[in-house]
Amino acid sequence: MRADPDLAAAAALLADPSRAAMLTRLLDGRGWTATELAKVAAIRPSTASAHLSRMLDLGWITVHPQGRHRYFQLAGPPIAAFLESIALASPGMKARTPGEIRASAALRHCRLCYDHLAGRVGVAISEHLIQRGWITEAFHLTHEGRQALGELGFHSLADEGRGCMDWSERRLHLAGPLGRSLAEGALASGWFLRDPASRILRPTPLGLERMAGWLHHDWAGAS
């Protein structure tokens, strides 16, 4: 039995571009089929299945059978946090087409970081909550914050959160149970729409109206 973690196994798993592409898609927290993940990685479904089996063996992902389909997801927040930390230290890939340029800009503007808000909007929301005294600098919900956010329709917020370094903004945003419950509430209230094929979140007119006083004046234009 080895006491030290096998860092080489983790590095080898991420070294393959196809596996990296599939893991990046799984960072949105949803379940995806092998066929869908194969399209993301531009490989055959049989090849995708082999890669997914390897990730299952290492415990990075889980699988949930439902009817004729099997849905793959990341194994949990620790795996997502590890992948985000790798993204923080990774060089940016150059966008090659107008579509990739637009997608990159939208991803940096507002996205899900597995289960919480990230990007420029996520960071701005987190900083506003701290400035208003609604969460502490340790990212815990205050009594004032619970009352104020409750008035905005957030009635099921967790008490404790944590800071997560945003790979595109290089500043902390709110994560942990509080971050997850805030994101769930914002989506349920119609403040954001999820892109069906990525982690991109798009603020709705309702979201723009409700958050108008929360964020910097220039944040809403980029999407």
NORZI-V919979 format. One record per pair of residues at least 24 apart in sequence whose C-alpha atoms are under 10 Angstrom apart, sorted by the first residue. I is the first residue (numbers start at 1). J is the second residue. D is the distance in Angstrom with one decimal. If there is no record, write none. Layout:
{{I:J:D} {I:J:D}}
This chain:
{{9:58:8.5} {10:55:9.7} {10:58:8.4} {10:60:9.5} {13:51:8.9} {13:54:8.2} {13:55:7.6} {13:58:9.0} {13:60:9.9} {14:55:9.9} {14:83:9.3} {14:86:9.6} {16:51:9.4} {17:41:7.8} {18:42:7.6} {18:43:7.5} {18:47:9.3} {18:48:8.0} {18:51:8.1} {19:48:8.1} {19:51:6.4} {19:52:7.9} {19:54:9.5} {19:55:8.4} {20:83:9.5} {22:48:8.7} {22:51:9.1} {22:52:8.8} {23:52:9.6} {23:55:9.3} {23:60:9.0} {23:61:8.8} {23:73:8.9} {23:74:7.7} {23:79:9.8} {23:80:9.0} {23:83:8.2} {24:74:9.9} {24:80:9.3} {24:83:8.0} {24:84:9.2} {24:87:9.5} {24:114:9.8} {24:198:9.2} {24:199:9.1} {25:73:9.5} {25:74:9.8} {25:114:9.8} {25:197:8.4} {25:198:6.6} {25:199:7.5} {26:61:8.8} {26:72:7.9} {26:73:6.0} {26:74:6.1} {26:75:9.9} {26:80:8.7} {26:114:8.0} {26:198:9.1} {26:199:8.9} {27:73:8.4} {27:74:7.1} {27:76:9.8} {27:77:9.6} {27:79:9.1} {27:80:6.3} {27:81:9.4} {27:83:8.2} {27:84:8.6} {27:112:8.0} {27:113:6.7} {27:114:4.8} {27:115:8.5} {27:198:9.0} {27:199:7.4} {28:73:9.1} {28:74:9.1} {28:80:9.2} {28:111:8.5} {28:112:6.0} {28:113:6.6} {28:114:4.7} {28:115:7.1} {28:116:9.4} {28:194:9.8} {28:197:9.4} {28:198:6.9} {28:199:5.0} {28:200:8.6} {29:72:9.8} {29:73:6.7} {29:74:6.9} {29:75:9.6} {29:76:8.6} {29:77:9.1} {29:80:8.7} {29:112:8.2} {29:113:8.2} {29:114:4.7} {29:115:6.1} {29:116:9.5} {29:199:8.6} {30:71:8.7} {30:72:8.2} {30:73:6.3} {30:74:8.5} {30:114:8.4} {30:115:9.3} {30:198:9.8} {30:199:9.4} {31:62:9.3} {31:63:8.4} {31:64:8.2} {31:70:8.7} {31:71:4.9} {31:72:5.1} {31:73:4.9} {31:74:8.3} {32:63:9.3} {32:64:9.8} {32:69:9.4} {32:70:8.0} {32:71:5.0} {32:72:5.2} {32:73:6.8} {33:63:9.2} {33:64:9.7} {33:65:9.8} {33:69:6.9} {33:70:5.8} {33:71:4.7} {33:72:6.0} {33:73:9.1} {34:69:8.9} {34:70:7.5} {34:71:7.5} {34:72:7.4} {35:69:9.8} {35:70:9.8} {35:71:10.0} {36:71:9.7} {36:197:9.6} {37:72:9.0} {40:197:9.3} {74:114:8.9} {76:114:8.9} {76:115:9.8} {77:113:9.7} {77:114:7.4} {77:115:8.1} {77:175:9.7} {77:176:8.3} {79:114:9.7} {80:113:7.9} {80:114:6.3} {80:115:9.1} {81:113:8.5} {81:114:8.4} {81:164:7.9} {81:165:9.3} {81:175:9.7} {83:114:10.0} {84:113:7.8} {84:114:9.1} {84:164:8.9} {84:165:8.3} {84:166:8.0} {84:167:7.0} {85:164:9.0} {85:165:7.7} {85:166:8.8} {85:167:7.5} {86:167:8.9} {87:166:9.3} {87:167:6.2} {87:168:8.9} {88:165:7.9} {88:166:7.4} {88:167:4.3} {88:168:7.5} {88:169:9.6} {88:170:7.9} {89:167:8.0} {90:167:9.0} {92:168:9.6} {102:222:9.9} {102:223:8.4} {103:198:9.1} {103:200:8.1} {103:223:8.9} {104:200:9.3} {104:223:9.8} {105:200:9.7} {105:222:7.5} {105:223:6.9} {106:199:9.5} {106:200:6.4} {106:201:7.9} {106:202:8.1} {106:222:7.2} {106:223:4.8} {107:168:8.9} {107:198:8.6} {107:199:7.1} {107:200:5.2} {107:201:7.7} {107:202:9.5} {107:223:8.2} {108:166:9.5} {108:167:8.9} {108:168:6.0} {108:169:7.8} {108:200:8.5} {108:222:9.3} {108:223:8.7} {109:168:8.8} {109:169:9.3} {109:200:8.4} {109:201:8.5} {109:202:8.8} {109:219:8.0} {109:220:8.9} {109:221:9.5} {109:222:6.5} {109:223:6.0} {110:192:9.5} {110:199:8.6} {110:200:6.1} {110:201:5.4} {110:202:6.8} {110:203:8.2} {110:219:9.8} {110:222:9.1} {110:223:7.5} {111:192:9.8} {111:194:8.5} {111:195:9.3} {111:198:8.7} {111:199:5.3} {111:200:4.4} {111:201:4.9} {111:202:8.1} {112:180:9.7} {112:183:8.3} {112:194:8.8} {112:198:9.1} {112:199:5.4} {112:200:6.7} {112:201:6.8} {113:164:9.1} {113:166:8.6} {113:167:9.9} {113:173:9.7} {113:175:8.4} {113:179:9.9} {113:180:9.6} {113:199:7.7} {113:200:9.6} {114:175:9.5} {114:180:8.9} {114:199:8.1} {115:175:7.9} {115:176:8.5} {115:177:9.1} {115:179:7.6} {115:180:5.3} {115:181:8.6} {115:182:9.6} {115:183:7.1} {115:184:8.1} {115:199:10.0} {116:164:9.7} {116:173:8.8} {116:174:7.3} {116:175:5.8} {116:176:7.8} {116:177:8.9} {116:178:8.7} {116:179:5.2} {116:180:4.8} {116:181:8.0} {116:182:7.5} {116:183:5.3} {116:184:8.0} {117:166:9.9} {117:173:7.6} {117:174:7.4} {117:175:7.7} {117:179:7.1} {117:180:7.9} {117:182:8.2} {117:183:5.9} {117:184:9.4} {117:186:9.4} {117:201:8.6} {118:164:9.0} {118:165:9.3} {118:166:6.6} {118:167:9.0} {118:168:8.9} {118:169:8.9} {118:172:9.1} {118:173:6.4} {118:174:8.1} {118:175:8.9} {118:179:9.8} {118:183:9.7} {118:199:9.9} {118:200:9.6} {118:201:9.3} {119:166:6.7} {119:167:8.2} {119:168:6.4} {119:169:6.4} {119:170:9.5} {119:171:9.4} {119:172:9.9} {119:173:8.3} {119:200:9.5} {119:201:9.6} {120:166:8.8} {120:168:8.0} {120:169:6.5} {120:170:9.9} {120:171:9.4} {120:173:9.3} {120:215:9.6} {120:216:9.8} {120:219:7.2} {120:220:9.7} {120:222:9.4} {121:169:9.9} {121:173:9.4} {121:201:9.7} {121:203:9.2} {121:211:10.0} {121:214:9.8} {121:215:7.6} {121:216:9.1} {121:219:6.9} {121:220:8.3} {121:222:9.9} {122:166:8.8} {122:169:9.7} {122:172:9.0} {122:173:6.0} {122:174:7.5} {122:175:9.8} {122:179:9.7} {122:183:9.4} {122:215:9.8} {123:164:9.7} {123:165:9.3} {123:166:7.6} {123:169:7.6} {123:170:9.3} {123:171:6.9} {123:172:6.4} {123:173:4.7} {123:174:7.5} {123:215:9.4} {124:171:9.6} {124:172:9.6} {124:173:8.0} {124:214:7.6} {124:215:5.7} {124:216:7.2} {124:219:8.5} {125:173:8.0} {125:174:8.5} {125:211:8.5} {125:214:6.5} {125:215:6.5} {125:216:9.5} {126:163:9.2} {126:172:7.9} {126:173:5.5} {126:174:5.6} {126:175:9.4} {126:179:9.1} {126:214:9.5} {126:215:9.7} {127:171:9.6} {127:172:8.4} {127:173:7.6} {127:174:8.8} {127:214:9.0} {127:215:8.8} {128:213:9.2} {128:214:5.9} {128:215:7.0} {128:216:9.4} {129:174:9.4} {129:214:8.2} {130:174:10.0} {131:214:9.9} {132:214:9.4} {135:159:9.3} {135:160:9.2} {135:161:9.0} {135:174:9.5} {135:178:9.7} {136:160:9.8} {136:161:9.6} {137:162:9.3} {137:163:8.8} {138:162:6.6} {138:163:7.3} {138:174:9.6} {139:163:6.4} {139:164:10.0} {139:173:9.0} {139:174:6.6} {139:175:8.2} {139:176:8.9} {139:178:8.1} {139:179:8.8} {140:174:9.4} {140:176:9.8} {140:177:9.8} {140:178:7.5} {140:179:9.8} {141:178:7.5} {149:182:9.3} {152:185:9.9} {152:186:9.8} {152:189:9.5} {152:210:8.3} {153:185:7.8} {153:186:8.8} {153:188:9.9} {153:189:7.6} {154:181:8.5} {154:182:7.2} {154:183:9.9} {154:184:9.3} {154:185:5.8} {154:186:7.9} {154:188:9.7} {154:189:8.6} {155:181:9.5} {155:182:9.6} {155:185:8.2} {156:181:6.9} {156:182:8.4} {156:184:9.5} {156:185:7.9} {157:181:5.3} {157:182:6.4} {157:183:9.8} {157:184:9.3} {157:185:8.2} {158:182:8.3}}
